[in-house]
């Protein structure tokens, strides 16, 4: 069974549905989360290395100074499983809130 993704890893994988370099990832994650999630350089590049090791992302050929990363088919599977897990959590919470709110 797939372990739940951290919020930072989840956002990094989402960001890489389009090729991006590390700084671009940090910017888009902060934008998507309305400033709530701010990834530092060390966190981002450590996560990118880990995600490459797991084959969830890969680098694109090109200039070595500004590596661009992109999600792999395996990485997309992981994101889809996480979205399904989060949807289940949300749906169950919503059902309970609605049921208890009416009593």
C-alpha positions in Angstrom: 0.0 0.0 0.0 1.2 3.5 -0.9 2.2 5.7 2.0 0.4 9.0 2.2 2.3 11.8 0.6 3.4 14.8 2.6 1.8 18.1 1.5 5.0 19.3 0.1 5.7 16.2 -2.0 2.1 16.2 -3.2 2.4 19.8 -4.5 5.8 19.1 -6.0 4.4 16.2 -8.0 1.5 18.3 -9.1 3.8 21.1 -10.2 5.7 18.7 -12.4 2.8 17.8 -14.6 4.5 20.5 -16.6 8.3 20.7 -16.8 9.8 23.1 -14.2 13.0 23.9 -12.5 13.4 24.0 -8.7 12.7 27.7 -8.2 9.7 27.4 -10.5 8.3 24.6 -8.3 8.8 26.7 -5.2 7.0 29.6 -6.8 4.0 27.6 -8.1 3.5 25.7 -4.8 3.4 29.0 -2.9 1.0 30.4 -5.4 -1.4 27.4 -5.4 -1.5 27.3 -1.6 -2.1 31.1 -1.3 1.2 31.4 0.5 0.4 28.7 3.1 3.0 26.3 1.8 6.5 27.7 1.3 9.2 25.3 0.2 12.8 26.2 0.9 15.6 25.4 -1.5 17.0 22.7 0.7 13.6 21.0 1.2 12.8 21.3 -2.5 16.1 19.9 -3.9 16.2 17.1 -1.3 12.7 16.1 -2.3 13.5 16.2 -6.0 16.5 13.9 -5.4 14.3 11.5 -3.4 11.5 11.6 -6.0 14.1 10.9 -8.7 15.4 7.9 -6.7 11.8 6.6 -6.5 11.4 7.1 -10.3 8.4 9.5 -9.7 10.1 12.3 -11.6 12.9 12.6 -14.1 15.1 15.4 -15.4 14.8 16.6 -18.9 17.8 16.8 -21.2 19.2 20.2 -21.4 21.2 22.9 -19.7 22.9 21.5 -16.5 22.6 24.7 -14.5 18.9 24.9 -14.6 17.6 21.4 -14.5 14.0 20.9 -15.4 12.1 18.1 -13.9 8.9 16.4 -15.0 6.6 13.7 -13.5 6.9 10.1 -14.8 4.0 7.7 -15.5 4.7 6.1 -12.1 4.6 9.5 -10.4 1.2 10.1 -12.0 -0.1 6.8 -10.6 1.1 7.8 -7.1 -0.7 11.2 -7.4 -3.9 9.5 -8.6 -3.8 7.1 -5.6 -3.2 10.1 -3.3 -6.1 12.0 -4.8 -8.4 9.0 -4.3 -7.2 8.7 -0.7 -7.8 12.4 0.0 -11.2 12.2 -1.7 -12.2 9.3 0.6 -11.1 11.3 3.6 -13.0 14.3 2.5 -16.2 12.3 1.6 -16.2 10.5 4.9 -15.7 13.7 6.9 -18.4 15.5 4.9 -20.9 12.6 5.5 -20.2 12.6 9.2 -20.5 16.4 9.5 -23.8 16.4 7.6 -25.2 13.6 9.7 -24.1 15.0 13.0 -25.0 18.5 12.1 -28.7 17.6 11.6 -29.1 16.2 15.1 
